[in-house]
Amino acid sequence: MNDDLRTRLAEVDARIASAARAAGRTPEEITRIVVTKFHPASLVRELHDLGVRDVGENRQQELTAKRAELGDLDGLRWHFIGQAQTNKARAVRAGADVVHSVDRARLADALHAVAEPGDVRDVLVQVNLTDDPGRGGVAPSDLTALAEHVLGLDSLRLRGLMAVAPLDEEPARAFERLAGLAASLRAVAPDADWVSAGMSHDFAEAIAHGATHLRIGSAITGPRPDRR
């Protein structure tokens, strides 16, 4: 077992607990997703041995390969957090238990079209907190329309919102805006109360503004290997 990995995981979990208490919340309200982008499947196996049950991937190919290799692990939940192409919808749906990055109706439709009868997939709508329309995520002004579209697809279960804080803005300000958008979403989808926000460098601010799911990579996994 990698003692450094164990130590980093424990340190991050302690920081999550501290941030939660500072915000008047309990650590149990928060799901810590370990992002294992570019790391080998063996690292996910080590994380599982340490009690990690939620892992995230940015690339469909990596998600598909790792899930296939680690099919013997019990209770592992796979989160897809990258930008998805509609022509990869079948592979994304097959590999992910939760899709965080639904940012347009065409993608929602593609994920719905490849559903097996009776199979319902948890999804989040990704919202763009920047002024750059080229970044991933639906524009805040179009959030309600996209949410209503997803609600009309019975193979998708709308769980909440996902966002990334802009690099040129204080994370706390961005996450405060996200909290307002999450409230708007709950007005049309009362059960969609997940807020996927916060990464290695800003998860404390995300917790302070209501994040329920954190996407933490290098603070736990260490530096990423060179891209394969």
C-alpha positions, -999 to +999 in steps of 0.1 A: +000+000+000+012+035-009+016+052+025+018+087+008-016+080-008-031+070+025-016+102+041-029+125+014-064+110+015-065+114+053-053+150+052-079+159+025-107+143+045-096+162+076-097+194+056-132+186+042-145+179+077-130+211+090-145+232+062-179+215+067-179+223+104-169+259+097-199+262+074-222+247+099-225+215+080-216+179+087-189+160+067-215+133+061-234+157+038-205+158+014-194+131-011-157+132-020-150+120-055-113+112-062-104+121-098-079+096-112-074+111-146-042+097-163-035+075-133-034+037-138-063+014-127-040+001-100-043+034-082-081+031-082-076-003-066-054+011-039-080+039-033-107+012-030-086-006-004-085+027+016-123+029+015-128+052-015-161+044-033-165+074-056-140+080-084-141+104-113-128+103-149-126+131-175-122+109-206-146+083-219-118+060-231-102+060-197-135+055-179-144+025-201-110+009-197-107+013-160-142+001-153-136-030-173-103-037-155-118-031-121-151-050-124-143-071-094-144-042-070-176-040-050-194-007-044-173+015-067-193+044-082-179+059-114-185+096-121-180+110-156-169+147-152-155+156-186-170+170-217-190+144-236-195+140-273-229+129-284-214+100-305-198+087-273-231+087-254-235+049-253-200+044-239-204+072-214-237+058-202-223+023-200-192+034-180-206+060-156-230+057-127-233+095-127-228+119-156-219+154-143-215+172-175-249+173-193-247+208-209-270+207-239-302+191-250-286+171-277-263+153-252-293+146-229-312+132-259-282+111-269-278+096-234-315+089-233-316+073-268-291+046-258-308+036-226-318+000-220-354-005-208-358+003-171-323+017-168-322+052-152-289+071-150-281+099-125-271+131-143-262+167-134-265+198-156-232+216-160-235+253-159-209+277-173-198+303-147-175+321-172-182+347-199-166+324-225-194+305-244-167+281-256-163+267-221-182+236-210-216+242-195-250+257-203-254+295-200-271+304-167-299+320-187-306+287-204-304+265-172-341+262-166-349+253-202-323+225-202-334+212-168-369+210-180-358+191-211-338+166-189-369+162-167-388+150-197-365+121-204-375+092-182-341+073-185-323+103-168-326+113-132-317+150-127-297+152-095-284+188-096-258+211-109-221+209-117-197+238-123-160+248-124-150+281-108-134+305-134-096+309-131-099+347-131-124+350-103-124+344-066-138+309-061-161+321-032-178+346-055-183+320-083-196+294-059-220+320-043-235+325-078-237+288-083-256+285-050-282+309-064-284+289-096-289+257-076-318+273-058-333+282-092-329+246-104-347+233-073-376+256-081-383+234-112-368+202-099-371+201-061-352+168-057-322+180-078-302+191-047-267+179-056-241+206-062-209+192-078-183+219-072-148+223-057-115+208-067-081+204-050-075+242-047-109+255-039-130+228-022-133+247+011-149+276-006-173+253-025-183+236+008-190+270+023-215+277-005-233+244-004-213+219-025-224+183-019-200+166-042-163+175-045-140+165-074-105+162-059-076+149-079-039+158-073-044+167-036-051+130-031-035+112-060-004+133-063+010+146-096-006+132-127+016+109-149+024+121-184-006+118-206-008+085-223 
